[in-house]
Amino acid sequence: MITQLRRAGYAALAAVFVLLAAPPSGRAETAAAGRLLVDVDQVAPRVVEAGSQTLTISGRITNTEDRRIADVEVRVQRGDVLDTEDGLRAAIADPQRIDAVNRPKVSSAFQKITADLGPRQVVPFTVTVPLGPAKGALRLDRPGIYPVVLNFNGVPAYGRTERLGALSTLLPVLSVPDGGAVSPPAQPTQLSVLWPLIDDRPRRVETPTDGSRTVFADDSLTTSLSSGRLFSLVDTVRTAAAGDASLLRSLCFVVDPDLLDTVNAMTTGYQVRAPDGTVFDGSGAGSAQLWLDRVKELTRGQCVIALPYADADLAALTRAGTTGLLDTALAESSVVESVLGTKPLAGAVWPDGGTLDARTLTGLAGAHRTTVIADASRIQGAQGASPYTLGQNLRTIPYDQLVASSLAPQPRVDDAGVRTSSIQNGLATLVFRGGYQSVPGQSVLVAPPRRWSATAAELAVFLQTVQSLENQGFIRPLSLQTLIDGADQGTATGLDYNAQDSTAEVPAPVTSEIARLDGVQRDLVQNVLFEDPTRQVTPAELIEPMHYGLVRASSTAYRAAPERAQRATGAVNEQLTALLAQVSLSDPGRPLSLASADSPLPVFINNGLPVVVRARINVSNTPGIKPASDTIVRIPAKSGIPRYLPAKINRAGKFVVTVWLTTDSGTPLGKSSQVELNSTSYGSITVAVTGTAAGVLVLLVGLRLFRRVRAARRVRAAAEGDL
């Protein structure tokens, strides 16, 4: 009892200390919150210029906890100007450690958002703060890049006031409200921007060769083309270029040939396979045609780069030794020209991750002159200016790693509840390159995320900022084609490709299966399948859909989703198995009788393929029967043929013999067949035994007759003696 009283007293005393330790304002900001998910929809202005008086940020907050939160409020905090590249990198990579979060230079007053926020509830917010020197304003005193944080406080149920979440972003300032502005450089920064038109993942799961419609895994590409991500990537450029066509001079469209092939197939009608296996007609033919027409119009006469087909993982295919698939992936740039009517830049490669291993680089250089668009931080031993010579037939052009990293979505830091705004950060680093770190005439290549998921509004803001910086003289457009077609200005010793890069590839178990299936397909085309002149279908045409299916299974889209790569590879295996199943043996359906020791085994082979098939007939070893060596046959296209297999019968009786077809290399064709046999033939052993038994029987009968005759003579002699 005394112990319980002591514990109660200690608890009460601790509670008193907690209350006394709390700040008088009741607004304690801890770094272990993260109860709110903060999404920003609008920042105005994105770049502070002359005439900007306030900063307005609007968006949504979501209560991610199961507890209600009371008195949710927000304020804007800023830190010191970031005037170095290292400072910008730290603010982007580690936002929870910047001074704007932990030791803000200036903070506005808290503004109320809602008195009550229920679990999982979403509430919009808008906060506006002055930019000038007045009390409660951000007091921007000089141009530069400022770290700015939205800090949300509230009182969770059963708790006390704490920081619930925060969003960190960078605010570029070209001019402060009461004087002080950045002047454009005499030689503006030259800017090129990659604009990726790349799907989230390959869509096709089956491309029939009989003229029937293409089958997709789902119909979500229709949404992306009509109102989603791919629509926004095209429509925002189209809208911006309508107002100022000069924008297109700095853009280079990066296009996946597989996406163009897929959308083109959609325009003529396609089917979708539901999870339960049922197939229904797709609904996106009209959307596909409209999107394709707009891309043709937008890219006509513009800079275009063709990705490897399906954005295949070149390093993974090289590691797996699948040179045929690698060559196919690189050779399909012609699809871009045939569909869009614009010839892509020759030999330009933009690898996922911004780097490639030495073996892949050697392979690329051996095929043709190659320009690798690489992460600037991965280029080793660079001297001089871009483009850099890497070796014979090989060169590299760097893209700006700072801008690229700022545009990439940052991983959420749940323990601190601090998120970042990628588009706003990207704009800030772009302004930094053009206005604050401008090497006279420097060239900056912007590489956004490969599968850019920025909203239409964010994409529009990005393009508007590029246009504004150009109009003010901070940047001028530079065609990437000018860089690629120009002479090399420097040298480099290679590209850094480390263990993390290898780990990021499509995993080895997947590529090993891809290599196995590729070997089977090559064997079929070279040694098993032959063209039938009356059918005019080549083996390569028959295998081609599955060949491209393996290329799609190696897409970099599956780097972070190996299970999807396994499913894609499995789908190709199923299609190949179904194709080979059309070459099969017919089951006789009844027991067969063999009358002699050398009676042949009759089989009937069907070939449902439109090509001639060379197959090996295999017969199982069964006691009592010895088949002849394996038999090779050629089965005409769309035909059936009988075959009689030589065999030796060692005994009479019933047998069950398994017969199956394979290629010379052992790949099964169709299913095996079991044949029941009834043999009335006598083998050599049986004949010898029977002959011996017959001889013994004759001998015994002769001996018995001899004894009878001799006994009769004795009886007759005795009778004559008695007379």
Stockholm file with secondary structure:
# STOCKHOLM 1.0

chainA/1-723         MITQLRRAGYAALAAVFVLLAAPPSGRAETAAAGRLLVDVDQVAPRVVEAGSQTLTISGRITNTEDRRIADVEVRVQRGDVLDTEDGLRAAIADPQRIDAVNRPKVSSAFQKITADLGPRQVVPFTVTVPLGPAKGALRLDRPGIYPVVLNFNGVPAYGRTERLGALSTLLPVLSVPDGGAVSPPAQPTQLSVLWPLIDDRPRRVETPTDGSRTVFADDSLTTSLSSGRLFSLVDTVRTAAAGDASLLRSLCFVVDPDLLDTVNAMTTGYQVRAPDGTVFDGSGAGSAQLWLDRVKELTRGQCVIALPYADADLAALTRAGTTGLLDTALAESSVVESVLGTKPLAGAVWPDGGTLDARTLTGLAGAHRTTVIADASRIQGAQGASPYTLGQNLRTIPYDQLVASSLAPQPRVDDAGVRTSSIQNGLATLVFRGGYQSVPGQSVLVAPPRRWSATAAELAVFLQTVQSLENQGFIRPLSLQTLIDGADQGTATGLDYNAQDSTAEVPAPVTSEIARLDGVQRDLVQNVLFEDPTRQVTPAELIEPMHYGLVRASSTAYRAAPERAQRATGAVNEQLTALLAQVSLSDPGRPLSLASADSPLPVFINNGLPVVVRARINVSNTPGIKPASDTIVRIPAKSGIPRYLPAKINRAGKFVVTVWLTTDSGTPLGKSSQVELNSTSYGSITVAVTGTAAGVLVLLVGLRLFRRVRAARRVRAAAEGDL
#=GR chainA/1-723 SS CHHHHHHHHHHHHHHHHHHHHSCTTSCCCCSSCCCEEEEEEEEECSSBCTTCCEEEEEEEEEECSSSCEEEEEEEEEECCCBCSHHHHHHHHHCGGGSHHHHSCSEECCCEEEEEEECTTCEEEEEEEEECSSSTTSCCCCSSEEEEEEEEEEEEETTSCCEEEEEEEEEEEESBCTTSCBCCCCSSCEEEEEEEEECCSSCCEEECCSSSCCCEESCSHHHHHHHTSHHHHHHHHHHHHHHHCGGGGGGEEEEECHHHHHHHHHHHTCCEEECTTSCEEECSCHHHHHHHHHHHHHHHTTSEEEECSGGGBCHHHHHHHTCHHHHHHHHHTHHHHHHHHSCCCCTTEECCGGGCCCHHHHHHHHHHSCEEEEEEGGGEESCEESSSEEEETTEEEEEECHHHHHHHSCCCCBTTTTEEECHHHHHHHHHHIIIIISCCTTCEEEECCCTTCCCCHHHHHHHHHHHHHHHHTTSEEECCHHHHHHSCCCEECCEECCCHHHHHHSSCHHHHHHHHHHHHHHHHIIIIIEECCTTTCCCHHHHHHHHHHHHHHHTBGGGTTCHHHHHHHHHHHHHHHHHHHTTEEEECCSSCEEECSTTCCEEEEEEECSSSEEEEEEEECCBTTEEECSCEEEEECTTEEEEEEECEEECSSEEEEEEEEEECTTCCEEEEEEEEEEEECCCCHHHHHHHHHHHHHHHHHHHHHHHHHHHHHHHHHHHHHHHC
#=GC SS_cons         CHHHHHHHHHHHHHHHHHHHHSCTTSCCCCSSCCCEEEEEEEEECSSBCTTCCEEEEEEEEEECSSSCEEEEEEEEEECCCBCSHHHHHHHHHCGGGSHHHHSCSEECCCEEEEEEECTTCEEEEEEEEECSSSTTSCCCCSSEEEEEEEEEEEEETTSCCEEEEEEEEEEEESBCTTSCBCCCCSSCEEEEEEEEECCSSCCEEECCSSSCCCEESCSHHHHHHHTSHHHHHHHHHHHHHHHCGGGGGGEEEEECHHHHHHHHHHHTCCEEECTTSCEEECSCHHHHHHHHHHHHHHHTTSEEEECSGGGBCHHHHHHHTCHHHHHHHHHTHHHHHHHHSCCCCTTEECCGGGCCCHHHHHHHHHHSCEEEEEEGGGEESCEESSSEEEETTEEEEEECHHHHHHHSCCCCBTTTTEEECHHHHHHHHHHIIIIISCCTTCEEEECCCTTCCCCHHHHHHHHHHHHHHHHTTSEEECCHHHHHHSCCCEECCEECCCHHHHHHSSCHHHHHHHHHHHHHHHHIIIIIEECCTTTCCCHHHHHHHHHHHHHHHTBGGGTTCHHHHHHHHHHHHHHHHHHHTTEEEECCSSCEEECSTTCCEEEEEEECSSSEEEEEEEECCBTTEEECSCEEEEECTTEEEEEEECEEECSSEEEEEEEEEECTTCCEEEEEEEEEEEECCCCHHHHHHHHHHHHHHHHHHHHHHHHHHHHHHHHHHHHHHHC
//
